[in-house]
Amino acid sequence: MTYPGPRSELHIESEVTKQHYQPQSQGAISSHIPTKMVAAMHRAILMRSLRLAIPRATPTRSLSTITRSRPTTHPQYTRSASHASPNYVRWLSSKSVADEKIEEITELYATAQDEFEIAMEETEKQTVYAEEDRTAAREELTKVQEAYKAVVEGPDSELAGEVKRRIGQRIRELEQGVAAMEEVAQNQD
């Protein structure tokens, strides 16, 4: 009997497989189980054992680490309104203020970046819509700058430092891009 394997084919012959793959006589004791079903079960067991025998790139955890109980940080009788566990809800709500502010500014930045790309393309082609697109890009950049400035000049210096470090460079690059685009537009006139 031949089974396809990941590296080559595997040829297996044993008394068990020969017995179950030979047609059985009418008076056989195991005639109540169809031969095809027995063969399928043997095949499934063999394939599973072959799959488990192949070394994996990542080691599997031992049974002791799976069965070890974890310390609970909340009483077992606590119920929440949602179907999520209290630990999962706590993890979801642990998003820091810096993450929230950066996400807000990043959304504004993405819109401004899209407007800038459209305006730059229209400016290079010198289309009729180029002026309006440059104005829209400038307005979106102003929104990003205002949101960024509100956080950076706010009372929380740690938050300001984190926001500057994570997205300040991208905003400066966008400012320079819009300024260069406006300069190109002035040189075209």
Kinemage of the C-alpha trace (Angstrom):
@kinemage 1
@onewidth
@group {chain A} dominant
@subgroup {mainchain}
@vectorlist {calphas} color= white
{ca met a 1} P 0.000 0.000 0.000
{ca thr a 2} L 1.407 3.435 -0.925
{ca tyr a 3} L 0.767 6.717 0.904
{ca pro a 4} L 1.947 10.060 -0.455
{ca gly a 5} L 4.221 11.833 1.985
{ca pro a 6} L 5.742 15.328 2.212
{ca arg a 7} L 9.171 14.239 0.983
{ca ser a 8} L 8.555 11.002 -0.892
{ca glu a 9} L 6.093 8.180 -1.100
{ca leu a 10} L 5.873 5.673 1.703
{ca his a 11} L 5.261 2.006 0.882
{ca ile a 12} L 3.730 -0.008 3.711
{ca glu a 13} L 2.814 -3.656 3.755
{ca ser a 14} L 1.867 -5.434 6.911
{ca glu a 15} L -0.260 -8.380 7.841
{ca val a 16} L -2.996 -6.045 9.105
{ca thr a 17} L -3.216 -4.051 5.876
{ca lys a 18} L -3.043 -7.218 3.749
{ca gln a 19} L -5.815 -8.793 5.786
{ca his a 20} L -8.154 -5.817 5.492
{ca tyr a 21} L -7.486 -5.133 1.846
{ca gln a 22} L -8.162 -8.719 0.748
{ca pro a 23} L -11.758 -9.609 -0.045
{ca gln a 24} L -13.214 -11.473 2.898
{ca ser a 25} L -15.154 -14.669 2.634
{ca gln a 26} L -18.845 -14.794 3.399
{ca gly a 27} L -18.327 -16.534 6.726
{ca ala a 28} L -15.735 -14.151 8.171
{ca ile a 29} L -16.245 -13.056 11.763
{ca ser a 30} L -15.515 -9.364 11.096
{ca ser a 31} L -17.997 -9.151 8.232
{ca his a 32} L -20.219 -6.812 10.257
{ca ile a 33} L -17.646 -3.977 9.685
{ca pro a 34} L -17.316 -3.038 6.021
{ca thr a 35} L -13.821 -3.533 4.630
{ca lys a 36} L -13.725 -0.009 3.220
{ca met a 37} L -14.486 1.463 6.639
{ca val a 38} L -11.728 -0.548 8.306
{ca ala a 39} L -9.296 0.473 5.581
{ca ala a 40} L -10.284 4.123 5.994
{ca met a 41} L -9.735 3.932 9.756
{ca his a 42} L -6.311 2.356 9.295
{ca arg a 43} L -5.401 4.986 6.732
{ca ala a 44} L -6.514 7.794 9.054
{ca ile a 45} L -4.539 6.390 11.977
{ca leu a 46} L -1.464 5.868 9.827
{ca met a 47} L -1.616 9.375 8.334
{ca arg a 48} L -2.022 10.921 11.781
{ca ser a 49} L 0.933 8.982 13.171
{ca leu a 50} L 3.039 9.993 10.166
{ca arg a 51} L 2.026 13.629 10.608
{ca leu a 52} L 2.931 13.514 14.286
{ca ala a 53} L 6.269 11.840 13.544
{ca ile a 54} L 7.469 14.681 11.295
{ca pro a 55} L 9.584 17.183 13.281
{ca arg a 56} L 8.055 20.640 13.468
{ca ala a 57} L 9.757 24.000 13.044
{ca thr a 58} L 8.240 25.200 16.304
{ca pro a 59} L 8.314 22.854 19.274
{ca thr a 60} L 5.019 21.805 20.773
{ca arg a 61} L 4.307 22.512 24.397
{ca ser a 62} L 4.509 19.678 26.850
{ca leu a 63} L 1.378 18.392 28.490
{ca ser a 64} L 2.433 19.749 31.875
{ca thr a 65} L 2.359 23.358 30.641
{ca ile a 66} L -1.086 22.882 29.163
{ca thr a 67} L -2.647 21.345 32.261
{ca arg a 68} L -1.121 23.752 34.789
{ca ser a 69} L -3.796 25.993 36.265
{ca arg a 70} L -3.362 29.727 35.992
{ca pro a 71} L -3.764 32.022 38.956
{ca thr a 72} L -7.004 33.941 38.843
{ca thr a 73} L -6.911 37.695 39.201
{ca his a 74} L -10.645 38.071 39.623
{ca pro a 75} L -13.281 36.167 41.574
{ca gln a 76} L -14.821 33.242 39.709
{ca tyr a 77} L -18.354 34.456 40.410
{ca thr a 78} L -17.850 37.728 38.517
{ca arg a 79} L -20.152 38.116 35.532
{ca ser a 80} L -19.850 40.640 32.783
{ca ala a 81} L -22.469 42.024 30.448
{ca ser a 82} L -20.655 40.755 27.384
{ca his a 83} L -19.619 37.232 26.531
{ca ala a 84} L -15.939 38.168 26.711
{ca ser a 85} L -13.957 37.196 29.765
{ca pro a 86} L -13.032 39.959 32.227
{ca asn a 87} L -9.324 39.508 31.432
{ca tyr a 88} L -9.996 39.971 27.719
{ca val a 89} L -12.116 43.071 28.349
{ca arg a 90} L -9.386 44.474 30.608
{ca trp a 91} L -6.787 43.822 27.886
{ca leu a 92} L -8.923 45.560 25.264
{ca ser a 93} L -9.426 48.613 27.449
{ca ser a 94} L -5.725 48.875 28.268
{ca lys a 95} L -5.026 50.954 25.152
{ca ser a 96} L -2.966 53.865 26.352
{ca val a 97} L -3.845 57.518 25.859
{ca ala a 98} L -0.818 57.834 23.571
{ca asp a 99} L -2.128 55.000 21.384
{ca glu a 100} L -5.538 56.665 21.121
{ca lys a 101} L -4.077 60.067 20.227
{ca ile a 102} L -1.663 58.549 17.717
{ca glu a 103} L -4.493 56.583 16.115
{ca glu a 104} L -6.572 59.760 15.824
{ca ile a 105} L -3.685 61.736 14.277
{ca thr a 106} L -2.786 58.812 11.992
{ca glu a 107} L -6.320 58.766 10.563
{ca leu a 108} L -6.080 62.492 9.828
{ca tyr a 109} L -2.607 61.945 8.374
{ca ala a 110} L -3.863 59.209 6.032
{ca thr a 111} L -6.559 61.514 4.670
{ca ala a 112} L -4.062 64.354 4.230
{ca gln a 113} L -1.594 62.015 2.520
{ca asp a 114} L -4.282 60.877 0.057
{ca glu a 115} L -5.228 64.478 -0.705
{ca phe a 116} L -1.560 65.372 -1.174
{ca glu a 117} L -1.000 62.515 -3.634
{ca ile a 118} L -4.062 63.515 -5.671
{ca ala a 119} L -3.060 67.186 -5.638
{ca met a 120} L 0.523 66.386 -6.648
{ca glu a 121} L -0.663 64.274 -9.568
{ca glu a 122} L -3.051 66.988 -10.743
{ca thr a 123} L -0.357 69.653 -10.323
{ca glu a 124} L 2.143 67.672 -12.393
{ca lys a 125} L -0.462 67.187 -15.136
{ca gln a 126} L -1.471 70.874 -14.850
{ca thr a 127} L -5.166 70.005 -14.873
{ca val a 128} L -8.058 72.352 -14.200
{ca tyr a 129} L -8.631 70.736 -10.793
{ca ala a 130} L -5.051 71.176 -9.561
{ca glu a 131} L -5.739 74.418 -7.657
{ca glu a 132} L -8.745 72.961 -5.797
{ca asp a 133} L -6.837 69.773 -4.980
{ca arg a 134} L -3.898 71.758 -3.581
{ca thr a 135} L -6.321 73.730 -1.401
{ca ala a 136} L -7.903 70.491 -0.133
{ca ala a 137} L -4.458 69.030 0.603
{ca arg a 138} L -3.462 72.173 2.513
{ca glu a 139} L -6.713 72.050 4.564
{ca glu a 140} L -6.168 68.400 5.490
{ca leu a 141} L -2.553 69.117 6.434
{ca thr a 142} L -3.771 71.954 8.670
{ca lys a 143} L -6.142 69.538 10.468
{ca val a 144} L -3.261 67.124 11.092
{ca gln a 145} L -1.002 69.926 12.324
{ca glu a 146} L -3.679 71.218 14.710
{ca ala a 147} L -4.295 67.770 16.221
{ca tyr a 148} L -0.544 67.141 16.516
{ca lys a 149} L 0.084 70.572 18.043
{ca ala a 150} L -2.727 70.103 20.590
{ca val a 151} L -1.096 66.927 21.882
{ca val a 152} L 2.524 68.124 21.726
{ca glu a 153} L 1.810 71.431 23.459
{ca gly a 154} L -0.569 69.831 25.966
{ca pro a 155} L 0.024 69.493 29.705
{ca asp a 156} L 1.270 65.875 29.546
{ca ser a 157} L 4.942 66.019 28.546
{ca glu a 158} L 5.314 62.223 28.529
{ca leu a 159} L 2.421 61.917 26.076
{ca ala a 160} L 3.899 64.713 23.960
{ca gly a 161} L 7.263 62.961 23.800
{ca glu a 162} L 5.691 59.660 22.794
{ca val a 163} L 3.605 61.270 20.034
{ca lys a 164} L 6.615 63.232 18.728
{ca arg a 165} L 8.737 60.111 18.667
{ca arg a 166} L 6.185 57.922 16.904
{ca ile a 167} L 4.622 60.199 14.269
{ca gly a 168} L 6.455 63.521 14.256
{ca gln a 169} L 8.736 62.587 11.358
{ca arg a 170} L 5.859 61.562 9.086
{ca ile a 171} L 4.085 64.865 9.690
{ca arg a 172} L 7.244 66.845 8.913
{ca glu a 173} L 7.667 64.886 5.665
{ca leu a 174} L 4.082 65.649 4.660
{ca glu a 175} L 4.595 69.353 5.445
{ca gln a 176} L 7.695 69.396 3.247
{ca gly a 177} L 5.854 67.573 0.465
{ca val a 178} L 2.969 70.055 0.444
{ca ala a 179} L 5.410 72.995 0.473
{ca ala a 180} L 7.334 71.489 -2.470
{ca met a 181} L 4.075 70.904 -4.354
{ca glu a 182} L 3.032 74.530 -3.872
{ca glu a 183} L 6.450 75.673 -5.071
{ca val a 184} L 6.097 73.531 -8.217
{ca ala a 185} L 2.676 75.088 -8.817
{ca gln a 186} L 4.103 78.620 -8.513
{ca asn a 187} L 6.904 77.810 -10.960
{ca gln a 188} L 4.359 76.510 -13.479
{ca asp a 189} L 2.499 79.829 -13.589
